[in-house]
Amino acid sequence: IWLWGVRDLAQRQIYHDILAAALTEPAFDGIWLWGFTDRQTWVKNFYYEDSPLIFDQNYQRKPCYYGLRDAIATMAVGGIVGGGVNLEEDLDEDGRPWGSAWMVRSEGGGGDGNSTGKEDGGDGAVAGDSRPDWLQS
């Protein structure tokens, strides 16, 4: 049984939304993953400890598996291709930014994407780094 954490929610939404968007493109012809299970992934050895695939080390389905499944299900009879993923806006129907359910907000970041995310909010807590991993030191 999966106890969903922030990483699981993020991975599920990213897998779902990327595939849902791809399904709306006429030239889309498939999806490729980095392997089959987290047990054999090369990603954790090449980059850092990570679990990027749709099956865990014990061959159990992860939340991102269900994200792919739900995106593929939009192709079924009666489905809406793309599953209603808004490709034109970065806000959802409630006006929240994409990923707001799992992205860690940093204090003083200004929302410009240039924050190191290491600003101290005055309480001694340090937020996560919002920059891509290849830009972090």
C-alpha positions in Angstrom: 0.0 0.0 0.0 1.3 3.4 -1.0 1.3 6.2 1.5 1.3 9.1 -0.9 3.8 11.8 -0.2 4.5 15.1 -1.9 6.9 13.5 -4.3 4.3 10.9 -5.3 1.7 13.6 -5.9 4.1 15.6 -8.0 5.2 12.6 -10.0 1.6 11.5 -10.6 0.5 14.9 -11.8 3.6 15.4 -14.0 3.2 12.0 -15.6 -0.5 12.6 -16.2 -0.3 16.1 -17.5 2.6 15.5 -19.9 0.9 12.4 -21.4 -2.5 14.2 -21.5 -1.0 17.1 -23.4 0.9 14.8 -25.7 -2.3 12.9 -26.6 -3.8 16.1 -28.0 -1.0 16.4 -30.6 -1.6 14.6 -33.9 2.1 13.7 -34.2 2.3 11.9 -30.9 3.0 8.2 -31.3 4.2 6.9 -28.0 5.7 7.3 -24.6 9.1 6.0 -23.5 10.2 5.6 -19.9 13.7 5.3 -18.3 13.1 1.6 -17.6 10.5 -0.7 -16.0 11.0 -0.5 -12.2 12.8 1.6 -9.7 14.9 -1.5 -8.9 16.7 -1.3 -12.3 16.7 2.4 -13.1 19.9 4.0 -14.2 18.6 7.4 -13.1 19.5 6.9 -9.4 23.0 6.0 -10.2 23.6 8.6 -12.8 22.0 11.7 -11.2 21.0 11.2 -7.6 18.8 8.9 -5.5 15.4 9.0 -7.2 12.5 6.7 -8.1 11.4 7.9 -11.5 9.5 4.9 -12.8 5.9 3.7 -12.6 6.7 0.5 -10.6 8.6 0.5 -7.3 11.4 -1.8 -6.4 8.9 -4.6 -5.5 7.2 -4.3 -8.9 4.1 -2.6 -7.3 2.3 0.2 -9.1 3.2 3.7 -7.9 0.9 6.7 -8.0 2.5 7.8 -11.3 1.3 4.6 -12.9 -2.3 5.7 -12.2 -1.5 9.1 -13.6 -0.5 7.5 -16.9 -3.5 5.2 -16.7 -5.9 8.1 -16.2 -4.4 10.1 -19.1 -4.7 7.1 -21.4 -8.3 6.6 -20.3 -9.2 10.0 -21.8 -8.9 8.2 -25.2 -11.7 5.8 -24.3 -15.2 6.2 -25.7 -16.8 9.2 -24.1 -13.5 10.6 -22.8 -12.1 14.0 -23.5 -8.7 13.7 -25.1 -6.3 15.3 -22.8 -8.5 14.8 -19.8 -9.3 18.5 -19.5 -5.7 19.5 -18.7 -5.6 23.2 -19.4 -2.8 23.7 -21.9 -3.4 27.4 -22.3 -3.0 28.7 -18.7 -0.8 28.0 -15.8 -3.7 28.3 -13.4 -6.4 25.7 -12.6 -10.1 26.3 -12.6 -9.8 27.6 -9.0 -7.1 30.1 -10.0 -4.3 28.1 -8.3 -0.9 27.7 -10.1 -0.2 24.4 -11.7 1.5 22.1 -9.1 0.3 24.1 -6.1 -0.8 20.9 -4.4 2.8 19.7 -4.1 5.2 22.5 -4.9 7.1 23.9 -2.0 6.8 27.7 -1.8 9.8 29.6 -0.7 9.6 32.8 1.3 10.8 35.9 -0.5 10.9 34.1 -3.8 8.8 36.6 -5.7 7.4 33.9 -7.9 9.9 34.8 -10.7 11.6 31.3 -10.7 15.0 32.9 -9.7 14.7 32.3 -6.0 17.3 30.0 -4.5 14.6 29.0 -2.1 17.0 29.2 0.7 15.7 32.4 2.2 15.0 32.2 5.9 11.4 33.2 6.6 12.4 34.5 10.1 11.5 31.3 11.8 14.7 29.5 11.1 13.1 27.2 8.6 14.7 26.9 5.1 12.5 26.3 2.1 13.4 24.0 -0.7 15.3 25.2 -3.7 12.9 26.0 -6.5 15.5 26.1 -9.3 16.1 23.1 -11.6 18.5 20.6 -10.1 21.2 21.4 -12.6 21.3 25.0 -11.5 21.5 24.2 -7.7 24.9 24.2 -6.1 
